[in-house]
């Protein structure tokens, strides 16, 4: 592995010495000096990393570009005034130099409380755009249309937009391309650069002719002044149009959605990894894990590229923890493939209604059950590829396509491709022109498919409850597909005597309740323990395929309700029921609302209001650590109900 970098005024690394990156500090071999690299060192390295370590360092001739990058990053950002969008949402822009002739304009969306499939964002999000002031002025990705005035003002403060020669689109989802039409109004002679699918999508977004340049993997574009862009095609991260763009001079890799996170702050870079890590993981689980195979393919394409910074589309840019965070993507994606119990294809229609967003929610539900997901865009998939994909998976999910167009034609191909007993779930896309789900169901049942599941109907603009419905539907389908294998695995993984011994570990009986916005859920829990005195803290083991898991992320709140000995039967019976996807878990149960907004069971012995502070991932559970913020007891003489098991390989 080679590594190139610059350290203004620092002692160069000796050739052949061992170099290890730990927490932003380069540690060299015997006799060398440790050098803090956080403030002035921007590494450029090959992606063939091992556990976040750089195994060897070489003396590399460093050009003035990287020196300028290291020096210029220290410049203070330019921040616009805060303005209100829709009267209550705070938005502003931030412009800062990140490399030689390279700036970012970050649109800071402080109060964005929903994005795609996440039930809630604790820290808003950002939309990051980039400008390379080379001989041929270039903009890479734009911003969300809600930032039109702020973004264009920030852009004009940095450059004359009429001089833009290239607009590089790594991904055409509206939060990144929504202002491309505005850029073309200001720079009508600019050429839009993107993948073939990207350009096709943009032509449906920009209602006027414009110059285009379709690029393939390995193609380059010389901007002058040493800036040569190289393109890496990375489809399905998370749309089929996605590509990465590498500037060879600055060593910056522009990746749009990949490697990002929904986290809004004025910190441009990833200095505080501890604060960011849970957001990075949640973003991966929501958007990238359903595309694990595509993640690994993209990482493979990056294996011979040299770069020292990842300029993402959302959240802070990755500068200090590039190797570690890329390794996490690789590890998590391999884990998704290695632990798969079955597979399913989720067929959606990009840039149509809510098809993409709802399909991602459903896909996340599937992945929680160790079901490997193949995301397929019906707008762009080849018919033969579609047939091959469907033939390899255990189940198929179809988001209703528009009544006309290529996606609807692809469904015609599916009618004969889906096997007779292959589970099939059809869901509405709420796109305004959906092929009726009943018609779609009829088309498949007419061919003898008897495994068609009840369709999911969307009767109003999707809300948090709709996304919860789709995620739970995905989890239910995944559990249906994997149930037999899960039971067999539990029996095989633990010797009977050991299982009986572990079963003697007793616990209490509790109901965990949580609410975020209008989404709420509950579960019976027995793996609960006090974990700290100061602050008062508890841990709860939550199975990865529990519906409530999505409402127990870092920063979320919930209530732990203690069930009372001799008085818990009705509550336990109620919450042990298998609820249909989207069902209200609290119907018929007396509740009040805690100070943190989550339900408190009136008939519980005691309750504790809690806030999630951290999560530890273990094989099939999350260990959630939470601080107790409030609580009370309804019966001082009551005792918590105990849960005694006879065997340890199930609850």
N, C-alpha and C positions, 0 to 999 in steps of 0.2 A: 504494500500500500504506500503510495507516495503522498506527501503532504507539503503544501507550499503555504507560506504565510509571510506576514510582515510584522515587525515589531519596531516601531520608531525608536531609534537610539538604543535598542536592546542588543545583548550579546547573541550572535547567531547560534543556532543549534549545531552541534558538532556532527559531522557526517557519520552515520552508522550508530549514533547513540540511541539508546532506548528512550522513547518518548511516550508518556501516558497522559491522556487528558482526564483529569479528575476535578469535577466542579469548577471548570474554567481555569485550572492551573496546570501549566505544562511542566511535568516532572521529567527530568532528564537522567541520564545514567550517572554512575559514580563520578564524583569530581566536578559535576556541573552544578549550575545554580538554578533553583526553582524560580520561575518567572510568572508573575500573575498576568494572565492573558486576557482578562475580562475587558479591560479598558481600551486596549490598543491592538489586539491580535485578532485578525479575521482569517481563520484557517481555510485553505482550499484543499480538499482531500478526495481521494477516490472513495466510492461508496462501499468498498469491500471491508466494512468494519467488523470488529468482533467485540461484543459486549461493551460498546462505547469506548474502546481503546484504539489508539493509533499505535500499531506495533512497531513502527520504525519511522524515523524522521530523516529526511535528506536535505542537504543544502540545495535550495532551488533559487535560480535567478528570478528575482521578484521585480516585476515591472513597476513603473511609476503609478500605474492604475491602482494596484493593490495598496501601494503606499498612500495614495490619495484617499482610498476607501477608508483605511484605518484612521487617518487624520480627520477626515470630514465627518465621520459618524458622530464625533463629539460636538458638532455644531448644534446649537439650540433649535428645537423645532419651532415652526411658525404655527400658532394656533388661532383659529378664527374665534369670533364671539360665539357664545352659546345662543342658539335660537330654539324656539319651540315649534315642533311639527305636530299638527293636529291638536294644538293648544297645550298638550301635557308632556309630549315626548321631547327630551333634550337631545339636540344634535349639533355637531360642529365638525370642522375639519382640522387636520394637523398635517403640515408639510415639513419634510426633513430630508436632508441628504443622507443616503445610505451607502453610496459607493461613488466611484469616479464618474462624473457627469450623470449620476443616477439619483433620482429622488423618489420618495413615495408621497402620495397624497392619500391620507387615511381618513375615511369618513367615519366619525365616531358616533355610534348610535347607542347612547348611554342607557336608554330605557326600553330597548327592544326586549319584550318579555315572551316572545314566541318566535321561533324560526324553524320552518319546515316541520320536522317531526318531534323536536324536543318539546316537552310539556311546559317548560319554562326556562328562561335564562336568568341566572343569578347576576350576571355582570354585563348584560347587553351584548353587542357585537360590533365589529368594524367591517368596512368594505375597503379594501386596499387597492389603490391604483398606482401605477409606476410610470415615470418619465425618464427616458434616456436622451440626454442632450448631446447626441453625436452629430456628425455631419448631416445625417438624415434623422431629423427629429422624430422620436417614436414614443407612443403611449402604449403601455401594456395593461390591458383590462381597464375598465372604467368604474362606474359606481352605480348605486341604486338611484332610481329616478327621484326619490324623496329628497336627495341631496343636490338636485339640479342647480339651484342658485349658489349654494355654498361651494360645491365641487368646481363649477365652472369659474367662479370667482377666484378660488385657490389656484386653479390651473392657469388662469390669465395672469395671476400674480407671479408665476414662475416662468411662463413662456408666452410666446405669441402663438395661439392655437392655429392661426391660419398657415403657419409654417410646418405643421405636422405632416410628415410624409408617410408614416406607417402607423396603423392602429392594430396591435397584435391582440387577438382574442383567444385566450386559452380555454374559454368556456363561455357559453352563451346564455346561461341562466340569467334572468333579468337583474338580479342583484349585482352582477358583474358587467352586463352588457346594456343595461337599461338606458345609459346615456350615450351609447355609440351613435344613435341618430343625431344627437346634439353635437357630438364631435364632428360628424360629417357635414353638418350645417356650417360649422366654423372652418372646417378644412375640407372643402368639397373635392379636392384633388388627391386626398389621402388614399392610400391603398390599405384595405383591410386584409390582414394576414390571419389564416386559421386553417384548421383541418378541413377536409372535404365536407364532413358532416356539419362542422361549425358554420361554414359559409352558407350551406343550405338553410340552416336554421336562421341565420342573420337575414337572409333574403326575405324571410317571412316576417322579420321584425322591422326592417328598414324599408319604408315604402317609397323608395326612390332608387334609381340606378347608382351603383358605386363600384369603384375599382376593387378587384379582389386578387389575392395571391394564395392559392391552395398549396399547403406544404405537407410533406410526408416526413416520417421519422428519418433523421439524419440530414435533412435539408438544412442549409445555412442561409443567412441573410446578412450581408455586410453593410453595416450602418455607417462605416467610416470612423476615423479617429480610433481605430483598434477594436471597436465594438462589433463583434461577429456573433450573431444569434444562431444557436443550434436548436432544432426542434425535436422533441421527444414525444411521440404519440402515446397517450395514456388513456385509452377509452374506458368509460364506465367509472370514472372517479370524479363525480359520480354520474355524469351523463356520457353518452357515446361520443360526444364532440371533443372531449377533453384532451389537451396536450400540455406539455411543459415547455418552457422556453429558457435556455441557458445562455447567458452572456459570458462569453469566454474571457473577456477582458476583466470584468469585475468579479468573476467567480460567483455570480448570483444566479440561483435557479428560481424561476418564477413558476409557481405550481397551482395557482388559483385555489380551488377547494382543498386539495390534498395537503396534509400536514398542518392544517389550520385548526382553529378552535374558536368558539364564540365567547370572546372575552374582551371587554372594552376597558381600556385604560390609556393613559397618556404615555405609558412605557412602550417605546417603539419595539424593543427587543425582549427576548425571553430570559431576562436576568433572574427572575424568581421562579425557578422551576417547581418548587414545592407548592407555590400558590396556583400554578397553572396546570399541574399534571392531571388533576381530576377532570378539568375542562377538556384537556387534550384527549383523554381517554373516552369521555362521554361523546365527544364529537366523532371520534373514530367509530365507536359502537353504533352510533346512529346512522352515519353516512357511508362509512368505508367498510365495516365488517360485512355487510351484505354483498360487498364486491371484493371479498378477500382474494379471490383468484386474480382479479385485475390488479389489485395492490401489488401482489408478488410479481406479476408480469412487468409492472411499471418499475419496481425496484431493480429487477434484472436489467431493464433497459438503461438504468442509471449506473450500472456497476462499473462502467469504464469512463464515467464523466467526472470531471473535477470541479468542485464548487465548495464554497465556504459559508454560504448563507442561503437560506430558503425564504424567498419573498412570497408569503402566503396571501390568500385572498381574504381571510378572516383572522382577526386576532393579532398578537404580536408576531413580528418576523423572527425566524429562528436563526440565531447567530451564535449562541453560547452552548447549545445542547443539540446541535444538528445530528451528530452521530448517535447519541443516545435515543433521540426521538425517532429517528429513522429505524433504528434497531427495534424499537417497540412496535412500529408498524409491521415490520417483518415477523417478529415473534408472535404478535396477536393474529396476524393473517395465517401463519403456518399453524397456529393453534386451532384456528377455526376450521382448517382443512383436516388436520390430524384427528380432531375430536368429533368430526362429523359422524352422525348416526344415520343420516339419510340426506336427501337433497330435494330442492324444489325450485321451480322456475317461476319468477315473478315477471309478468309481461305487462309493461306500462307504455304510455304514450308521452314522450317528452314534449314539453311546451304545450300541453293541452290541459286546460282546467286544473284540477288538483291531482291528476293522475300520478305525476312523479312523486309528489309529497306524500300522498296517501299510500302509495306502493312502498315507499321507504319505511313508513311506520309499520306496515304489515311485514315487510322483510325483517325489520328489527325484531319483531315478535317471533318470527321463525328462528332467527339466529340464537335467541335466548334458549332454545331447546336443542342446540347443537345440530341444527339443520343447515346444511350448506346451501346458500342461495345463489342462483344465477339470475342477475337482473338483465332483462332484455328489452330494448326499446323497439316497439312495433313499427315505429316510423322509419327506422333505418336498417333493420335486420334483413339479411338475405334469407330467402325462403328455405334454402337447403340448410343453412345454419340453424334456422328455427326448428326445422324437423329434427335435426341431430340433437339439439339441446333438449327438446321435449322427450325424445326417446331415452335420454339418460337419467331423467329425474323421476322421483317417486310421485310428485304432485305438481300441479300447475295452477297458478293464480293469474287471472286475466283482468286487468283494469279495462272497463268498457271503452272502446275506441270511439271516435266520432263516426257518424253514420256513413261518411264517405272519406276516401283517401287511402294512402298506403297502409295505415294501421288496420283499417277494416279489411283490406285485401289480405293482410297477413293472417287475420283471424280465419278467413276462408281456408287457408293452408292448414291451420290448426285443427279444423273440424275432422279431417281425416288422419291427422298425425297423432292425436291423443289416443292413448290405449283405452280399451273398454272399461277396465276397472281402476283407471288412474284417477285419484281424487282431483276434482276440479272445482275451484272457487272463483266465482265471477263477482266483481265489485264495480259500483258506479264510480265514475271519475269526476262528476259534477263539472263537466266542461261546457254545458249548454247545448251540446248536440250529440250526447251519448247515444250509441246504439242501445236500445232498451235492454236491460239485463234479462227480462223474461224472454225476449226474442233470442238473445244469445244462448240462454239456457236451453231453449227449445231446439236451436240448431245442433247443439251437442247431444242432447238426449235423443234427437231424431236419428242419430247414428248408432244408438245403443249404449251410450255411455251412462251407466247406472250409478256412477260414483260422484255425480255432480252434487255439490254441497249447496245449502240454501244461500242465495246471493246476498251481498251486503248492499243495502240501499242508502243513498245519501240524499236526504230530502231538503237540506238547507245548506248554506255556505258552511264549509267545515269549520268546526271549533275545536278546542282542546278535547272535548268529549268525543268528537269524531275520530281524532287521531288516536285516542285511547281505545276506541272501539276497534280500529284497524290493527293496532298493535296486539290487542288481546285476541283478535281473530287469528292473527299470525301465530301467536303462542299456542292457541287451541289446536290449530291445524298441525303445528309442529309436534305437540304432545300426542296427538292422534297418530302421527306417523312414527314416532319414536318410542311409544309407551312399552311395547313388547321388548325392545332392545334394552331399554333402561332397566326394566325389571330383571331381565336376564343378567345384565352387567352387575347389578347390585348383589345378586346371589353369588356370582362368580368371584367378585372382588374381595370378599371377606369370608374367611373360614367360619364355619358355623359356631364353633366354640368362642371365637373372638367376637363374633356378632352378638352372641348371648351376653358376653361380659360387658361389652360397650352398652348394651341395652339396659344395664343396671345403673347407668348414669341418669339420675332423675333430674327433672326440671319443673318449673312452674308452668301454669297455663295463662296465656296472655292473648290479647287481640291488639295487633298493631293497626292503627288507623292513620290515614294521611290524606291531605287535600292540597292541591295546587291549582289555583284558579277554580274552574268548574270540574276538574278531574279529581276523583277521589276513589280510594280503594281501601281494602282491609285484608288481614290474614291472621289466622291462628298461629301463634309462635310459642315455642317451648325452649328454644336454645337462646336464652336470655341470661345475662349476668351483669352484676355491677363491675365496673372496670376501673374506676378511679374515685378518690375522695375529693380532691380539690384540683380542678372543678369536679363536681359530681358528674360521673359519666357511666354509661352502660354500653354493652355490646349486644347486638342481635345478629344471628346468622340468618341471612335471607337467601333462599334458593334463587339461582339466576333466572329461572323461568317463572318466577312469581310476578303477577301483574303489578303489585305494589312496588317492585324494585325500581321502576322508572321514577317513582315519586320519592325515592330515598337517596338522592344524589347529594354530594357535598353542598351544604348550604340549605338544603331542604329541611322542613320541619315535619314532625309527626307526633302522635300520642301513643304511649304504651299503656294499655288498659289491663289491670290485673283482674283475673276472674276469681270469684270467691268460692272457697271450698263448700260443697253441698248446694251451691246455687248457680252453677255454671252451665248446666245441661242445655238449656234452651239457647243460650248465646253460642255455645260450642257447636250445637247442631246446625244453627243458622249459618255460621261462618265456615263450616266445613263443607257446605253445599258446593257443587260445581256450578258456578254462575256462567250464564251465556256471555259471550263477548259484549262489552259495553253495558252490562246490567248494573243497576244500582245495588251495591252490596248492603246498603243500609235501609232498604225498604222494609218496613215493619219493625224496625229496631228503634228504641228510644235513644236519642242522642242530643247533646248540646254541643256548642262550638267552643273550642278552647281559644285562649288568647292568640295562639299561633295559627288559628284558622282551621285546624283539623278537628274531626269529630271526637267527642268524648262519650263513651257509653254510660248512660245513666245508671245502669244496673251493675256496673263494674265495682269491685271492692275498692280500687284505688286507680289513680291515673297519674302519669308523668308526661309533661310536655317536653319535647326534646328537639334539638337541632343537630343535624348530621355534621360532624367535623372531619371525619376521614373514613375511608373504606379500604379494606384489605381483601384482595382477591385470593380465594382458595379454589380448589378443584371445581366444585359445583355450587358453591355459595359465595356470597359477599359477606364479610364480617363488617358490620356497620358500627362505628363508634360514634356515639352522640352524647352531647352534654344535656343534662336535665335543667330546664329553665323554670319549671313550675310543677306543682303537683298537689294532690290532696287525697285523703282517705275518707270513704263514706261510712265505714264501719270499723272503728278502732279495735274492736274485739275480733274481727274477722281474720281468717287466714287465707293466704293465696292457695288456690287449688294446685295440687301436685300432679305431675304427669309421669307415670311409671311405664316403662316399656319392657318387653321381654327380649327384644332383639334390636341390634343397632344399625341394621342396613335399611331401615325406613323409619318414618316418624312415629 
